[in-house]
Amino acid sequence: AAGFPTPGSLVPRITDWLSTDEGKAVDSALRKHLKGLRFSYSRFVDDAIERLAHDLDRERDTICRRVSRELEENGALDEPQRKMGRLIVRLFSKITEVKAGATLDPETEELIREVTGKAPSDETIIDFSRVNYTKTFEDIIRYILQTSLHDTENPILRHVYSNLLDIGQLLARYFYGFFTNRQSLVKTYLYIAWTLWAYLVHEEQAVAAGSQAGSVPVYGQLGGREQVQVVTFNYTTPLAAAASPSSIYFNGDLTHYVDVENKNDLQVDDLLSLDLPAFFADRLAGELSLEGDRLAVPIPSFMPPLKLKPVITGRYVTTWYRTAEAIHRASRIVILGHTLHGGDAFFNDMLRANRHAEIIVVGRDLAAACSDVCLTLQLSPTRYTQITVQGHPARKYDNRITVIGASLEKIDLNEWLK
């Protein structure tokens, strides 16, 4: 809503940015000091597309269900978008129908026993693990996936790429190199983390140049309210800081980084005027040393989504304590555009500990948000009242939890910030 890219679109956007002059300079400076680095975003994207094109079982039903709901509920879709949505649903539904039709039903199983005298040992009459998709089908799937990666704001295609390229999981995968002391993983983490950092700084500079915090959706409504404590999971800095100087950056921000080898906290004070190529070629190059007598491993101090949170800098101890205290004292908690289930388990524990606060959750996908809330707060998914809030569909649980299906820029927060 504030103009920054969504998490699901970060990998393709970083990939595109790395092809610009600024991105090429950052990439070159990093690779110069990360000798032997084999990772590239473009290869990661190609590999992800190949995996999904060949193995749709894990994502097929989720994508089909979400695209179907988008077609039903979004009246603003244009005709090409509707045709793309219908194509996705038809193709994926045909696979589901074939698999369902090959399943042995109880009547067929009983006939097998009566005719052959043997109980069936399989659930289906076709081994789908050995079924190959035709070239036509794989070409269509690749086209859909490639298109979705370069049209990240398409309301239909966002359901395709949402689980395809998760940069949070990518960071988490390589962060474990610090625990196992595998330098190849550490180098890859350094590259991914610093290119993500650089791209987000680039975006901050672009957004700040064209906006004022007071005019930006969500942040503009939070400004100047001393009784409101803002906790953000975003790494981006200026807008939240302008809206609330006491904002808590739960997973870190872009202004700090830490030398994990020597336990030194470092800071960048001039993000909005920072020359990115110069920062990487001069400042970071002098601070990074993976070989020789002096070892120094500076990483952005933002935290990847790990189940067990390491304290990479002492500032996190204070951050998490302040968050726990704020949630404990809160009489009302408003959650905006944040996925609870599958998100930050540490934060969810804090949220569950407050059993009295009114909780309002706003998410673009009402069904997904309701599922997240029920799983996280241990509520029955069938015990809700269907209501409308500010003209948007909503669900009420436990007489204190409201889930609203709406885009953040379409919500008036004033009634909850009093």
N, C-alpha and C positions, 0 to 999 in steps of 0.2 A: 504493500500500500504506500510505502514511503519512496518507492522508486528503485529499491535494490532488487537484485535477482533472487528468486526463490532457491532453496537448497538443491532441489532436483535439477535445476538448470545450470548449476555452477560449473560442472565439468565441461559441457559443450561451450559455455561462455569463456571459460579460462582457455580452452583449446583455441577458440577464435582469437582471443586477445593475444595469445602467444605468437600469432602470425603477424601482429602489428610491429612497427619499429620499436615501440616501447617494450612490448612483450619479448621480442627477439633479444633485446639488450639484457633484460633480466634473465632470460633463459641462458644466454651465453655466459653471463657472469657466474651463475650458479653452477653450470656444468664445468666451468673452468676449475672450480675448487672441489667438485664432487666427482673425481676421476673414476671412470668405470661405471658410471650411472647408466642403467639400461632402460629405466622407465620413461615412457612418453605417454601423454594424454591421448594422442591420436591412436596409438596402438591399444591402449586400454579401452577406448570407445569401440574400436573394431572388434576386439576380443569379446566385449560385452554383447555386441550385436550378434556375433556368431553364436555365443552361448544361448541367447534367448531365441534366436531363429531355429536352433536345433532342439531346444528343450523348453517347450512352452508350458509344460504341465504345471510348474510352480506358480506362474503368473497369469495363465490364461483366464481362469475363472474370475479372478479379481479384476483384471483389465476389462473383461467383457461386462461384468456387473457395473462397474463405474462408468464406462462409456454409455451403457444403456440408460443409466440414471441421468447422465448429462443430456442425452438426446430427449428424454422425457421432460426435464425440468428447466432447461436453458432455452428460452424463447428467442434469445438474441443470436443463436447460431446461424451463419449464412449457409447457403446451399452446398458449397464445396465441403464445408466442415461437416454438415449432416451426411453427405455421401461418404466421406471418409469414416465417420462413426458407424454408419450402417454396414460398410464393408468389413470393418473390424469385428463387429458383432456377428455378422453372418459367417465369416470364416471361422472364428473361434467357437461359435455355437455348433457348427458342423462337426468339429473335432469332438466336442462334448457329446453330441448325439451319437456319433459312431461308437465312442467308448461306452456310453450308456447302453446302446443296443447290443453290444457284445457281452454284457454282463449276464451271468447265469442267474435267472430269477428262481425262486423256490419251486415253481411248478416244473421248470426244466430240470432242475437238480433231482427232483423226485422221479421224473421219468427216466433219467439216466440210471438211477439206482434200480428201478424196476426192470429196465430192459437189460442192463449189463450186469447187475448185481454188485456194482462197485460205486463207491461214493466219489464224486468229482474232487480232484485235488487242486483245481484252479478256480479262480473266481470269474474268469472270462474265457472266451473261446479264441481270443487273439492275444498274442504276446506283444503288447504295445511298446515294450522296451526295444523291440527289433524292427518296428515299423519305420520306414523312411518317408519323410515328406518329399513331395515332388519338387522339381526345380522351380516350377511355376509358383508353388506355394511359398518356397523359401525366398524367391525373388520379391514376391509381394510383401512378405514380412520385413525383409531388409529395407525395401522402399519406405514402408511405414515407419520403421525405426529410425532410418536416416533422416526422414522428414521431420520426425518428432524432435530430433536433437537440434535441428536448425530452425525450428518454429516453436520455441519454448513457451510462448504465451498462448498457443492454440488451445482452446478449452477442451477439445477432444483429445488431442495428442498428449496433453500433460498427464493423462491417465496411463499412457504407454510408458513414458520415460520415468515416471515417478519412482519406481523401484529398480530401474535399470542402472543408474549411475549415482550411487549414494556416496558423496565425497566424505561424509562422516565415517562410514564404514571403511572407506579406503584409508583414511588417516589412522583409524584404530588398528587396521591390519598391520601396518608398518610400524606403529608406535611400539609394538611388542619387541622390536629390535633392541630397544634400550634395556629391556629386562634380560634378553638372551645374549646381548653384546655381539650381535651380528651386524657388522659394519655395512653390509649391502642393504639391509633393511633400514638402518639408520640414515644412510645416504638418500634412500628413496623417500623416507619420511621428511627429511630436510627439504628435498625438492618440492614435494607436494605441499607441505605446510607453508613454505616461503612463497611459492607461486600463488597459492590461495590468498595469503596475506597481501601480496603485491596487487593482485587483481581487486581485492576488496578496498584497498587504499585508493586504487585508480577509480573505482566506483564511488567512493566517498567524495573524492575530489570533484567528480562530475555532478553528483547530486547536490553537493554543497554550493557549487557554482550556479545552479539553477533554482535553488529553493531556499526558503527560510524555514526554520523549525516550526514557527508558529502557523505556517500555512500548510504543513504536511499532514495528511490524514493520520489519525491516531496520536502522533507525537504532538501535533498542535493542540489537541484536546487535553493532553496531560500537563502542559506547561503552566507553571505558577501555582500548583496545588501542593501546598506543604504537607497536607494530611495524606497524600498518596505516595507510597513507596514503590518505585519502579524497579522490578527485577527483570533483566533481559537475558535471553539465551543467545542473542545475536552478538557477533564480534564487532560490528560496525559501531562507531563512536559518536560523532558530533551531534546527531539529531537527538538521541536519547539523553545525552549529557545536557543539551540545551533545554530539553523539556523538563528534566529533573536533575539538578546538579548532584543529588544523592543517589543517582541510579546505580544499581548493583549489577555488575557484569558477571553473571554466575559462572560462565565458562571462559572468562577472560575477554580481553579486547585487543584492538590493534596497536594501542600506544605502548604496550609493554612486550618485552621478550626476555628470555632468560638463558644464560649459559649453564646448561644442565651438568656440564662436567665440573665447573668451578663454583656453582651455586651463586652466581652473580645476577641480580636483577638489573635490567637495562631498560631504557625508555626512549621513545621517539616523540619529541615535543611538537613537531611541525608537520603533522600528517597532511594537512590540506595544501601545503606549499612544497611538499617533499618532492625532490627530483628522484624518481624511482631508479632509473639506470645508474645515477651517480651513487645512490645509497648502496646498491648491490656491488658496484664495481669498486667503490672506495671504502665505505665504512664497514659493511658486512664482510667484505673480503679480508679486511685486516683483523677481524674478530674471530673468524672461522679457521680452525686448524684441526684436521683429523689425523695428521701424521707428524712425526718428529717428536722432539722432547716436550713441546707444549701442546697439550690437547685442549681445545675449546669448541664446544658444540652449542652455539646459540640457536634457539628455536622460538618461534612465536609462542607467547604464553597462553594462547587459547587452548582449551582442553578438548581432545577428541572424545566421542561418546563411548566411554569405557564403562563396563559394569562395576569395576573396582577403580576408584579414582585415586591416582597417585598425586602426591602433593609436590608438583614440579617447582613451585615457588611458595614461600611462606605467606604471600598475600592471599592465597586461596583459603587459608585457615580463617582469616578475618572475614573474607567474602562469604563463606558458607555459614559462619556463625551469625553474621548480620542477616543473612537470608532466613535462617531458621528462626531467629528472634522476630523478624518482621512477619513471617507467616504465622507464628504462634500468637502474636498480638492481634492479627487482622480479624476484623468482624466481617469483612467482605473481600473476596479474592476474585479478580477478573483475569481470565486467561485468554490471551489474544493470539490466535494463529499458531499455537504451540501444540505439537503432538505429545500427548501424555504417555500412552502405552507404547513401549518401544523407544521412548525418549530417555530422559534422565531419571534413572531409578533412585538416585540420591535425593533429587528434588521431590519425587513422588512420595518418598517416605516422609519428608517434611510436611507435604500437603495432607497426607492421610492422618497425621498426628493431630491436626486441627479438626475436630469433629463437630464444631459449632458454627464456623464461619459460613456465610452464604457464598456459594461459588457460581460464577457465571463463566461459561466457556463459549467463545465465538470462533467458529471455523467454517471455511467455505463449503466443506463436504459434511452435511449434517449427519448422515449415517455413519461415516467414519469417525467423526467427533464423538457421537454417542457411544460407539463401540469402545473408543479409547477411554472415555470417562468411566464406563461400566467396569471394564477390566482393571483400571487403575484404582478406582475407589470401591471396588468389590460390590457393585450394585447389580441387581437383576436387570438384564436388558429388556425384559418384557413388562416391567412395572414403571410405567411413565404416563404422564398426561400430555396429550398433544395440544400445544398452545401456539400463539403467534406473538412475537415480540418485535415492535417497530416494523410491522409488516412482513417479517421474515418467519419462516417455519421454525418452531422450537419444541423442545421436550423438557418436561419438569420431572425431576427425580427426588424422592426422599424429602420433599417439601422444602429443600434448601439449595438444590443444584439445578441450574438452568443451562441447557445447551442450545445455542442459536446457530442456525445454518445461514451464514452471510459472509460476504467479503468485508474485510475490516474497514475499507473506505466508505462503506454504506451504513456503518453503525455509529449512533450518537452515544458516546460514553457518559455524557453529563449526568444521566439519572443514577448512575452507579458510583460516581466520584464525589458525591456530596458528603 
